[in-house]
Amino acid sequence: MTKALRIYKSSEEGLKELLKFLLENGKVKGVLTLSKMGEYGAISYSLITNPDDIDSTLPLFPLMPVNLGKQLSRLTLMEPATDPIAVVLRPCELRAFVELVKRNQGSLENFLFISSTCGGVYPLEMAVAGDIEEQLAQYWESVEQGELIPDVRPACKACTYFVPYNSDITLSLLGTKNIDEQSVLFLNTDKGESFVEGISGQFGEEELDSAAVEQIRNKRQAEKQKLYDEVETKSLGIDDLTKTFSRCIDCHNCSKVCPVCYCHMCFFDTEESEYGPVHYETELEKMGYVSMLSDTVFYHLVRLFHVSASCVGCGLCADVCPANIPLWALSLKTGEAVQKAFDYLPGKDIEEGIPITTFKPEEFAGVE
Amino acid sequence: MAVTQKGAILAADEGTEKGILNFIKQALSQGCFDAVLIPVRVPTGDSFAYFLVQNEAFLEGASPLSPIMPVQGARVISSLTRRGKGKKRIAAIMRPCEVRATIELAKLGQVDLENIILITVDCPGVIPLSDYFEDPTKGDEVFKDASQNWNSKPMRPVCRICDKFFATGGEDLHIGKLGTNSGSILLIPHSSKGESILNKLGISLKEDISGWEAKVNKLTEERKQERKQVNDALREDIEGIDRLVETFSACINCHNCMRVCPICYCRQCNFDSDNMKFTFEDYITRARARGRLMIPTDTLLFHIGRMLHMSLSCVSCGMCEDACPMAIPVAQIFTVVGDKNQEAFDYVPGRTMDEPLPLTTFDEQEFLEVEQSYAGVSAKQEDQDD
């Protein structure tokens, strides 16, 4: 059994009460969560230090403008957080941050991680079109029923890791009854437990409804297969890849927003990967023509090669692609295969080394 | 535009694109240049890419007026010549804004124009990438229809208000369509390079181009007025720090606007460099100062910084807007700012190689009024200090 806290307010209000409690009582010095910028502004993450600003936050708004894992890396790249900070983030964001920390790109120190069983987020283009608000009622109903949510990111529809790893506090949402009347918060760690000490609510011991979790996982698994079929990722041979990436405009935005792509400068943006006129003229002589967008498949293959072991399937790459390439499916499918081969789940265990940094003599004997 | 200029009429019975291609093929086979840089439909049919073509046969899928601009041509010429000019003479068939950006990059030392022949066509605009990729077949239809009728509605918002859709002078050869008969195109050379191509092909310049000029001038006037109206309206929406903050609040700091911009040529933007990495202490201090700090930070600073760096050379091609995942009207905003800045320096980016970049020239008589008002301020300051 796990320690749990029930606050008899809707999940969003309960969570906000917790955040305010933490700030007001000096247990944390800052809160990182979603809120709206001004009257006409967009919804984005903010680091909030003033308890009064918690009222206007939207910690459960189903949108991921940036992967917060990547932002936490930016915040702690030079030094760990100097004060305790509460962070409300989605399971894949937390997993991404753990992967980055394993790569020395940040520090977990001083963070209190608050996550939830995740229903998924809507694509950025729906936020742009202002179409999310009218979907919210249906979103929360589907979350409560443990049903698939229409119109969320395809990567979210296909996500089977919706129960967070490494969160100090987990808000139970998916398949949880009466989330509009109460907040069920699991206190997974001693840290989580000690931070909520003194808050008014009902403490007890509970367990996540494992049958409900299993059911949702099965639904998502089936949906994933369906989506894979839709984007024709069956063989992914060179012909398929050439076809899939034919629209790529070489902007590298997938890498720029990817929480796992942390290189200060991508190899494909360096002088190394630039050609001089000799290259083009040699190709011209050989072929009679040369595409000036020639290395796009190469770029994507190398990116998959570099990130697949750590891909958390957040789907941001596909969301920002100006050419609507279903990158999420390619990353996730490749990621699953690589992660299975190494028996590795990115972001699950901070102690577990990333596959490429660990060597086991008996590994892949068959290949050898 | 020179008043006495003459042009040459070429038959284009099978349509403008075919007419242009026939001319290009002829020039290629006659050795007017060694290769052609031109948009070609990709094998899957759902997009276009710049191809360098030497063998005529591969010009079949070429599309001098492709419906979209997936990559700005100036970037392509820059990757082709940034490390020095090649041996081959290359004719680049591009949109006027691509040519203007190319000339800006040449001024910035990012393009070598010596072996490049710049050829432009009267430009009807391009369809936004997102509209096209939603349904490329429909996109082709929409573009074909709209470009034939010179209807700018389905085009990029900045294309709709483009007042430099024709030759601005920096190109070697321009191909006019406006004001010509349906089965013909008009060739107008703007340089000795352009003239020598026509000479070599035995095409003599005897056509009066005033019909084309009249059409272009009329449309330019209309577009100029529209541009002013649209700019003024947008300025209302974004002026002042609060509105600017809200406008860019959707920015996710991906810098894709910069990445696809033909003018932003820095290998590493300052905003991606170590200069913009801060300690946690810095972040929390900034958050405390206002009660909250938006994450990612410095998004507005990035846009203002970019504006400061490139707005004098901005050609309003619209790539930035097409590449923005949050549909922020970046290109329209930069057009508002660019127009104002360029006007202040009486500078038209890419008009000609002869005009130096405003920031590289110093004119003693320039902006005296700014200097004077500053002198007033500093005098007052000195009074106070005393």
Interface residues (C-beta under 8 A of the other chain):
Chain A: K29 G30 L32 S35 M37 G38 E39 Y40 G41 A42 S44 Y45 S46 L47 I48 T49 N50 D52 D53 P65 V66 L68 Q71 R74 L75 T76 L77 M78 E79 P80 A81 T82 D83 L124 E125 A127 V128 T242 K243 S246 R247 I249 D250 C251 H252 N253 K256 V257 H264 M265 D269 T270 E271 E274 Y275 G276 P277 V278 Y280 E281 E283 L284 E285 M287 G288 Y289 V290 S291 M292 L293 D319 V320 P322 A323 N324
Chain B: A35 L37 V40 V42 P43 T44 D46 S47 A49 Y50 F51 L52 V53 Q54 N55 A57 F58 P70 V71 V76 S79 L80 T81 R82 R83 G84 K85 G86 K87 K88 L129 S130 F133 E134 D242 V245 E246 S249 A250 I252 N253 C254 H255 N256 R259 V260 R267 Q268 D272 K277 F278 T279 F280 E281 Y283 I284 A287 R288 G291 R292 L293 M294 I295 P296 D322 A323 P325 M326 A327
